[in-house]
Amino acid sequence: MAHILVLDDVVDAGILLKRILERKGHKVSVFSEEEEALSFLSGSDVELAILDIKLKKMTGVEVLEEMKKIMPELKVIMLTGYPTLETARESLKHGANEYCVKPIDKDELEFKVDDVLAR
């Protein structure tokens, strides 16, 4: 299965995603700080990042841009509790593969993760 990086400013949200994804056999590394997630990505075997749009110091789109500089082939799913067409377009423009709306539906998350990893 895949190594997945989860970045969410709400630690409990990241832990929930970790539990869901680990049950499917994935290895999951959870972060709540942008800098820690970015430095972890360098030299890691992460295949997929799941990024919240609203973070502490940066936006999820800014983190997405930085992650793509480090690892251009990285697959990314964006999460948001405040969906707008603008943030969806912005995310996709910068290389996100998929977009999920909070609260997360477990089945939808599992489907989108499988779908993105299969591409």
Secondary structure, DSSP 4 states (H G I P E B T S, - for coil): --EEEEE-SSHHHHHHHHHHHHHTT-EEEEESSHHHHHHHHTT----EEEEESB-SSSBHHHHHHHHHHH-TT-EEEEEESS--HHHHHHHHHTT--EEEESSPPHHHHHHHHHHHHH-
